[in-house]
C-alpha cells in the first residue's frame, strides 16, 4: 500500500487508516490483535483509535499488538470519553454497552473539551498504547456549543 507524508517534516503513513471503533466486537483480545496484525501485513501502517472505542480496549489491544513499533503510526482523540472511565474491564464495558440500549446514560459518551482533561486523557492513551508519543492527536467531535 502506498504511503503518504502527513505533514512537511512529519511522518509517513499508509494511504488508508485502519479504524478501531468496533474492534471490541471481535472476540477476545487475541482475535483483535490477530486482526490488527493481519491489517498490518496487508499494508496498513496507520491506525485510528480513541479512548472511547471499547472504553479504552481498542487502545490496549493496539498497544499489545504493536507497542512502540516505529513501523506503525497512530491517531487517537481527546474530547469524548467513555462513561465509567477508560480502565474498566471487558465485563463492565459490555454491560454498559448492552444496558445503554435500555438506559442510554449508561453508555453515552462524556464530552469534555478542557485542556486538563485532554492532558489526562493523552497520558492514559500513551500508557494503553505502550508508546512515548502519539503521531496524530485529534479532537473527537468538537461542538461549538460546549
Secondary structure, DSSP 4 states (H G I P E B T S, - for coil): --EEESSTTS-EEESSEEE-TTGGGSSSHHHHHHHHHHHHHTT--EEE--TTGGGGHHHHHHHHHHTT-TT-EEEEEESEE-TT-S---HHHHHHHHHHTTTSGGGTPPEE---HHHHHHHHHHHHHHHT-S--SEEEETT--TT-
